[in-house]
Amino acid sequence: MLVTDLTAAQVLEHYRGKKVFITGHTGFKGSWLSLLLSRAGAILKGYALAPETNSLYGKVEPHLTIDSVLADLREPHRLNEAIHTFRPDYLFHLAAQPLVRYSYLHPVETFDVNVMGTVHVLEALRTLPGSCAAVLVTTDKVYENNETGIPFGEGDPLGGHDPYSSSKAAAEIVVQSYAKSFFPLHEFTAHQKSVATARAGNVIGGGDYAPDRIIPDLVRAVNAGKPLQLRNPQAVRPWQHVLDPLSGYLRLALMMHFDPHKYAGSYNFGPQPEDQLMVKEIVELALAVAGKGSYVTPALTRQPHEAGNLVLDITKATRHLHWQPRWNARKVVEHTMNWYNEAQNGNEFELCVRDVNEFMK
């Protein structure tokens, strides 16, 4: 069977017994990725800040088999030691300062973590003996957004208005520089490193408790009996369940392992065109599933700039990797809202496993 013909479950099975290093394993996406790989039988090592109070990682960590290093990306010696002593077959770089509005308040931290943190990961990779396939995760916001609504393709210009977006665009340029300078494909036999960047859309799913994210904000408002305040109801975003891009990252790294010359590069991971919805549309879907709650759109002034239209072209991932988003927007919202509703019983790990099992069918 060709690698491109593998199902999501078969891709995951290939990681059994493989050594996988994850930065940001205590975050939202990192927790889900750690759960996937731990259940698949991978040998895991994580490097991240300590998890936030009441985080998803705190709920699933007792069920994981992972060597967890709690440290900062801005400690290059600790990061280098963690990677070099582990000698991973695969590396997934998810650690970041991930919030747009926070980046306006803390721009230096944002650039330091997102740009220099990426440099530190790549520098450790550069001096790592042996082979390693690395996927470095950025964001759909890396593109220079002219607000036309035309889907962004991987070859479009990079940019970014806010510090978060521009820091991630800068991280993309850093990865390109290392790929050309230290990991050129024509010298792969010598360095044995393949790198790719993954640009995912707006990811939702159970266990995200971050501020200024639409579904966590909605859940908090509903639980408090208050209407959700929508800042940008008309803004368009590429909505997807967290398991969809993670399945893409895993497929990409595996395919780079088998054929780095063909698959190294940059990839968009997002929903189908019909699931790139306005913020108010995704909120209305979520409220319908919840069966309660409301939202208001107050007149807000002097708000920091946020992109109006973010639409991704996922043609490259579908054609080259044979990856497809599995759940449409309605199913994504149903799974997410049901997760939060049932998680009040304290069974977060079991709810994650249930979603994984259904996703992998």
C-alpha positions in Angstrom: 0.0 0.0 0.0 1.3 3.5 -0.9 1.8 6.0 2.0 -0.7 8.3 0.3 -3.4 5.6 0.5 -3.2 5.2 4.3 -6.2 6.1 6.4 -5.8 8.4 9.4 -5.8 5.4 11.7 -3.2 3.6 9.6 -1.0 6.8 9.7 -1.2 6.9 13.4 -0.3 3.2 13.7 3.0 3.9 11.9 4.1 6.0 14.9 4.1 2.9 17.2 7.5 2.5 18.8 8.8 5.7 17.1 10.4 8.5 19.1 8.4 11.7 18.9 9.4 15.1 20.4 6.6 17.7 20.9 7.1 21.3 21.9 4.0 22.8 23.4 2.6 19.5 24.6 0.8 21.1 27.5 -1.2 23.4 25.3 -4.6 22.7 23.7 -3.4 21.2 20.4 -0.4 19.7 22.1 -2.6 17.8 24.6 -4.7 16.3 21.8 -1.5 15.3 19.8 0.1 13.8 22.9 -3.1 11.8 23.5 -3.2 10.5 19.9 0.4 9.5 19.9 0.5 8.0 23.4 -2.5 5.8 22.6 -0.7 4.8 19.3 2.3 3.5 21.3 4.8 6.2 20.3 7.7 7.0 22.6 7.0 10.6 23.6 8.9 13.5 25.0 7.4 16.9 25.5 8.9 20.3 26.1 6.6 23.2 27.2 5.7 25.6 29.9 3.7 24.3 32.9 0.1 23.8 32.0 -2.5 26.5 32.9 -4.8 25.9 35.8 -7.8 23.7 34.7 -6.1 22.9 31.4 -7.0 20.0 29.2 -3.4 18.6 29.7 -4.0 18.4 33.4 -7.1 16.2 32.7 -5.5 13.8 30.3 -1.9 13.7 31.6 -2.5 10.8 34.0 -3.5 8.7 31.0 -0.4 9.6 28.9 2.9 7.9 28.6 5.2 10.9 28.1 8.5 12.3 29.4 7.5 15.9 30.2 10.0 18.6 30.4 8.6 21.9 31.8 10.7 24.7 30.5 10.7 27.7 28.2 11.6 27.9 24.5 13.7 30.8 25.4 16.1 28.5 27.3 18.0 27.2 24.2 20.5 25.1 26.3 17.7 23.2 28.0 15.8 22.7 24.7 18.9 21.5 22.9 19.7 19.1 25.7 16.2 17.7 25.7 16.2 17.1 22.0 19.7 15.7 21.8 19.4 13.3 24.7 16.1 12.0 23.2 17.2 11.7 19.5 13.7 11.9 18.0 12.6 10.3 14.7 9.9 13.0 14.5 9.6 16.5 15.9 6.4 18.6 16.1 6.9 22.2 17.1 3.6 23.6 18.5 4.8 25.8 21.3 4.0 29.5 20.8 2.4 32.6 22.1 -0.9 32.0 20.2 -3.2 34.9 20.9 -3.7 37.9 18.7 -5.0 40.4 21.3 -2.4 39.3 23.8 0.3 40.1 21.2 -0.7 43.7 21.2 -0.1 43.9 24.9 3.1 41.8 24.9 4.7 42.3 21.5 8.3 41.6 22.6 7.4 38.4 24.3 5.4 37.3 21.2 8.3 37.9 18.8 10.8 36.3 21.2 8.7 33.1 21.7 7.5 32.7 18.2 10.5 33.8 16.2 13.5 33.0 18.4 11.8 30.0 19.9 11.6 28.6 16.4 15.2 29.4 15.8 16.2 27.5 18.9 14.2 24.5 17.8 15.8 24.5 14.3 19.3 25.1 15.8 18.9 22.0 18.0 17.7 20.1 14.9 20.6 21.3 12.9 23.2 19.8 15.3 21.1 16.6 16.0 22.9 13.4 14.8 20.8 11.1 12.6 17.5 11.5 10.7 14.5 13.5 11.8 11.3 14.7 10.1 10.1 18.0 11.6 6.8 19.8 11.2 6.8 23.4 12.5 3.3 24.7 13.1 2.5 28.3 12.3 -1.0 29.7 11.4 -3.4 30.7 8.7 -2.6 34.3 9.7 0.9 34.3 8.1 -0.3 35.7 4.8 -0.3 39.4 3.8 -4.1 39.9 4.1 -5.5 42.3 1.6 -9.1 41.4 2.6 -10.2 40.3 -0.9 -11.7 37.0 0.5 -9.7 35.1 -2.1 -8.3 31.9 -0.6 -4.6 32.0 0.4 -2.3 29.5 -1.3 1.1 28.5 0.0 2.9 30.6 -2.6 1.2 33.9 -1.6 3.2 36.6 0.1 3.7 36.4 3.8 3.0 39.3 6.1 0.9 40.3 9.2 -0.7 43.3 10.7 -0.6 42.4 14.4 2.4 41.2 16.3 1.1 37.6 16.5 0.6 37.3 12.7 3.8 39.0 11.8 5.8 36.9 14.3 4.4 33.7 12.7 5.2 35.0 9.2 8.7 35.7 10.4 8.9 32.2 11.8 8.0 30.9 8.4 10.9 32.8 6.9 13.2 31.4 9.5 12.2 27.9 8.6 12.8 28.6 4.9 16.2 30.0 5.7 17.2 26.9 7.7 15.8 24.6 5.0 17.9 26.3 2.3 21.0 26.9 4.3 21.3 23.8 6.5 18.8 21.2 5.2 18.9 21.5 1.4 17.2 18.5 -0.2 20.1 17.8 -2.6 22.3 17.1 0.5 19.7 15.1 2.4 22.0 12.0 2.6 24.4 14.1 4.6 22.2 16.0 7.1 19.1 13.6 7.0 16.7 16.4 8.1 13.4 17.2 6.4 11.3 20.2 7.5 7.9 21.5 6.7 5.6 24.2 8.0 1.9 23.7 8.7 -0.6 26.6 8.4 -3.8 25.6 10.1 -7.1 27.5 10.2 -9.2 28.3 13.3 -9.1 25.2 15.4 -11.9 24.4 17.8 -12.6 21.3 20.0 -13.1 20.2 23.6 -10.6 21.4 26.2 -9.7 24.8 24.9 -10.0 27.3 27.7 -7.9 30.2 26.3 -9.2 33.7 26.5 -10.3 35.6 23.4 -11.3 32.5 21.5 -14.8 32.3 20.2 -16.0 28.8 21.5 -14.3 29.0 24.9 -15.7 32.6 25.3 -19.1 31.3 24.3 -19.0 28.4 26.8 -18.0 30.7 29.6 -20.8 33.1 28.7 -23.5 30.4 28.5 -22.3 28.9 31.9 -22.5 32.4 33.5 -26.0 33.0 32.0 -24.7 36.1 30.1 -24.8 36.9 26.4 -21.6 36.5 24.4 -20.2 39.8 23.1 -19.1 39.4 19.5 -16.4 41.8 18.4 -16.3 40.8 14.7 -19.5 38.9 13.8 -19.0 39.3 10.0 -15.3 38.1 10.1 -14.8 34.9 8.0 -12.6 32.1 9.4 -11.6 28.6 8.3 -13.2 26.5 11.1 -12.0 23.0 11.8 -11.9 20.4 14.6 -8.5 20.1 16.3 -8.2 16.4 15.1 -8.3 17.5 11.4 -5.1 19.5 11.3 -3.4 17.1 13.7 -4.1 14.2 11.4 -2.6 16.4 8.6 0.6 17.1 10.6 1.0 13.4 11.3 0.5 12.4 7.7 2.9 15.1 6.5 5.7 14.1 8.9 5.3 10.4 7.9 5.4 11.2 4.2 8.5 13.3 4.6 10.1 10.4 6.4 9.5 8.2 3.4 10.2 10.8 0.7 11.6 14.1 1.9 12.4 15.3 -1.6 8.7 15.2 -2.5 6.9 16.3 0.6 9.1 18.9 2.5 7.6 22.4 2.2 4.6 24.4 3.5 1.0 23.2 3.6 -2.3 24.8 4.5 -4.7 22.7 6.6 -8.2 23.9 6.7 -11.9 23.1 6.0 -13.7 22.7 2.7 -14.8 26.0 1.1 -18.4 25.7 2.4 -17.2 25.5 6.0 -15.3 28.8 6.0 -18.0 30.7 7.9 -18.6 34.0 9.5 -18.1 34.2 13.2 -21.8 34.8 13.9 -22.6 31.7 11.8 -20.4 29.5 13.9 -21.8 31.0 17.1 -25.4 30.5 16.0 -24.6 26.8 15.2 -23.1 26.5 18.7 -26.0 28.1 20.4 -28.4 25.8 18.6 -26.5 22.8 19.8 -26.4 24.2 23.4 -30.1 24.9 23.3 -29.5 28.1 25.3 -27.5 31.3 25.4 -27.4 34.4 23.2 -25.0 36.9 21.8 -24.9 40.7 21.3 -22.8 42.8 19.0 -22.0 46.0 21.0 -20.5 49.0 19.2 -16.8 48.8 20.1 -14.3 51.6 19.6 -10.5 51.7 19.5 -10.3 47.9 19.1 -7.0 46.4 17.9 -7.0 45.4 14.3 -8.1 41.8 13.5 -8.4 40.3 10.0 -11.8 40.4 8.4 -11.4 37.6 5.9 -9.2 34.5 6.3 -9.8 31.8 3.8 -7.4 29.0 3.0 -6.8 27.0 -0.2 -6.1 23.4 0.8 -5.6 22.1 -2.7 -1.9 21.3 -2.1 -2.6 19.2 1.0 -5.5 17.3 -0.6 -3.5 16.5 -3.8 0.0 15.9 -2.5 -0.8 14.3 0.9 -4.2 12.8 0.1 -5.4 14.5 3.3 -9.0 15.7 3.6 -10.9 17.4 6.5 -13.2 14.7 7.9 -15.8 16.7 9.8 -17.9 19.6 8.4 -18.6 22.7 10.5 -21.9 21.4 11.9 -20.3 18.2 13.1 -17.3 20.1 14.5 -19.6 22.3 16.5 -21.8 19.4 17.7 -18.7 17.5 19.0 -17.2 20.5 20.6 -20.3 21.8 22.4 -21.3 18.3 23.5 -17.8 17.8 24.9 -18.0 20.9 27.0 -21.5 20.1 28.2 -20.5 16.5 29.2 -17.1 17.5 30.6 -18.9 19.1 33.6 -19.0 15.5 34.9 -15.2 15.4 35.1 -14.7 12.8 32.3 -12.6 14.9 29.9 -10.2 12.1 29.0 -13.0 9.7 28.1 -14.7 12.4 26.0 -11.4 13.0 24.1 -11.1 9.2 23.5 -14.6 9.1 22.2 -14.0 11.9 19.7 -10.7 10.2 18.6 -12.4 6.9 18.1 -15.2 8.4 16.0 -12.8 10.5 14.0 -10.6 7.5 13.2 -13.4 5.3 11.9 
